[in-house]
Amino acid sequence: MRRLRDRLRQIVLFEVGGLLLITPPFAWASGVPLGDSIGLLALIALIAAIWNGSYNTAFDWIEGRRTGRSADRRPVGLRALHALGFETGLLIMTLPLVMAWTGMDWLTALLADLALAAAYVLYAFLFNLAYDRVFPITASHPT
């Protein structure tokens, strides 16, 4: 498993990158002003950061116990399942927030949140694949 310092670096890089890449298209597509979009997505990012640390640590721990492998050796199919599970949990937590922040009805907010989730699933898959290549888990990290 990754050490705390490594996990914190992963979370910060992921959330900052996501905000920079996803906020402008969200603002444009939803019609929510950029300033409001930044605030909303920053709050979602905070929720996601807490969820990210909890979810990834638990997923890595369970995977390590069941398979004996570390997260940086995760196969592509399991990476896709990992990203989808993360985004599903986050969607459940953020839908009420999107509704309250934007004034959208539940269906519009659901569609907006699903669009964000879809963008983040792709982003999470690519980010985590790149992160594991740039920062592999070394033998000094316990598995």
C-alpha positions as CSV (number, residue, x, y, z in Angstrom):
1,M,0.0,0.0,0.0
2,R,1.0,3.6,-0.4
3,R,2.3,5.6,2.5
4,L,0.3,8.5,3.9
5,R,2.6,11.2,2.3
6,D,2.3,9.5,-1.1
7,R,-1.5,9.1,-0.8
8,L,-1.8,12.8,0.2
9,R,0.3,13.8,-2.9
10,Q,-2.0,11.6,-5.1
11,I,-5.2,13.2,-3.7
12,V,-3.9,16.8,-4.1
13,L,-2.7,16.3,-7.6
14,F,-5.9,14.5,-8.6
15,E,-8.2,17.2,-7.2
16,V,-6.3,20.2,-8.5
17,G,-6.0,18.6,-12.0
18,G,-9.7,17.8,-12.0
19,L,-10.7,21.3,-11.1
20,L,-8.5,22.8,-13.8
21,L,-9.7,20.4,-16.5
22,I,-13.4,20.0,-15.6
23,T,-14.7,23.3,-14.2
24,P,-14.7,25.3,-17.5
25,P,-16.6,22.7,-19.6
26,F,-19.1,22.2,-16.7
27,A,-19.8,25.9,-16.5
28,W,-20.2,26.2,-20.2
29,A,-22.5,23.1,-20.5
30,S,-24.6,23.7,-17.4
31,G,-25.0,27.5,-17.8
32,V,-23.9,27.9,-14.2
33,P,-21.7,31.0,-14.0
34,L,-17.9,30.2,-13.8
35,G,-17.6,31.6,-10.3
36,D,-20.5,29.5,-9.0
37,S,-19.1,26.5,-10.9
38,I,-15.7,26.9,-9.3
39,G,-17.3,27.1,-5.8
40,L,-19.5,24.1,-6.4
41,L,-16.7,21.9,-7.9
42,A,-14.3,23.0,-5.2
43,L,-16.7,21.8,-2.5
44,I,-17.3,18.6,-4.4
45,A,-13.5,18.3,-4.7
46,L,-13.2,18.6,-0.9
47,I,-15.8,15.9,-0.4
48,A,-14.1,13.8,-3.1
49,A,-10.7,14.3,-1.4
50,I,-12.0,12.8,1.8
51,W,-13.8,10.1,-0.1
52,N,-10.7,9.5,-2.2
53,G,-8.5,8.8,0.7
54,S,-11.0,6.5,2.4
55,Y,-12.1,4.7,-0.7
56,N,-8.6,4.1,-2.2
57,T,-7.1,3.0,1.1
58,A,-10.0,0.5,1.6
59,F,-9.9,-0.7,-2.0
60,D,-6.1,-1.2,-1.9
61,W,-6.3,-3.0,1.4
62,I,-9.0,-5.4,0.3
63,E,-7.3,-6.0,-3.1
64,G,-3.9,-6.6,-1.3
65,R,-5.5,-9.1,1.1
66,R,-7.4,-10.9,-1.6
67,T,-4.8,-11.0,-4.4
68,G,-1.5,-10.3,-2.7
69,R,-0.7,-7.6,-5.2
70,S,-0.1,-3.8,-4.8
71,A,-2.3,-1.2,-6.4
72,D,0.4,-0.3,-9.0
73,R,0.0,-3.8,-10.4
74,R,-3.8,-3.5,-10.7
75,P,-5.1,-4.9,-14.0
76,V,-7.0,-2.6,-16.4
77,G,-10.4,-4.2,-15.8
78,L,-10.1,-3.8,-12.0
79,R,-8.9,-0.2,-12.6
80,A,-12.1,0.5,-14.5
81,L,-14.2,-1.0,-11.7
82,H,-12.2,0.9,-9.1
83,A,-12.9,4.3,-10.9
84,L,-16.6,3.4,-11.4
85,G,-17.1,2.5,-7.7
86,F,-15.4,5.7,-6.6
87,E,-17.6,7.9,-8.8
88,T,-20.8,6.0,-7.8
89,G,-20.2,6.7,-4.2
90,L,-19.3,10.3,-4.8
91,L,-22.5,10.8,-6.9
92,I,-24.6,9.6,-4.0
93,M,-23.0,12.1,-1.8
94,T,-23.0,15.1,-4.2
95,L,-26.4,15.0,-5.9
96,P,-28.1,16.9,-3.0
97,L,-25.3,19.5,-3.1
98,V,-25.6,20.1,-6.8
99,M,-29.4,20.6,-6.4
100,A,-29.0,23.0,-3.5
101,W,-26.1,25.0,-5.0
102,T,-27.5,25.5,-8.5
103,G,-31.2,25.5,-7.9
104,M,-31.6,22.7,-10.5
105,D,-34.5,20.3,-10.2
106,W,-33.4,16.7,-9.2
107,L,-33.4,15.4,-12.8
108,T,-31.4,18.2,-14.2
109,A,-29.0,18.0,-11.2
110,L,-28.8,14.2,-11.7
111,L,-27.8,14.7,-15.4
112,A,-25.3,17.4,-14.5
113,D,-23.8,15.2,-11.7
114,L,-23.8,12.2,-14.0
115,A,-21.9,14.2,-16.6
116,L,-19.4,15.3,-14.0
117,A,-19.1,11.6,-12.9
118,A,-18.5,10.4,-16.4
119,A,-15.8,13.1,-16.9
120,Y,-14.2,12.1,-13.6
121,V,-14.4,8.4,-14.3
122,L,-12.3,8.9,-17.4
123,Y,-10.0,11.4,-15.7
124,A,-9.6,9.0,-12.6
125,F,-8.7,6.1,-14.9
126,L,-6.1,8.0,-16.8
127,F,-4.8,9.9,-13.8
128,N,-4.3,6.8,-11.6
129,L,-2.7,4.9,-14.5
130,A,-0.2,7.8,-15.0
131,Y,0.3,8.3,-11.3
132,D,1.2,4.6,-10.8
133,R,3.7,4.8,-13.6
134,V,5.3,8.0,-12.4
135,F,5.2,7.1,-8.7
136,P,5.4,3.2,-8.5
137,I,5.2,1.5,-5.1
138,T,8.7,0.5,-4.2
139,A,9.8,-2.5,-2.2
140,S,10.2,-0.1,0.8
141,H,6.4,0.4,0.8
142,P,4.6,-2.4,2.6
143,T,2.0,-4.2,0.6
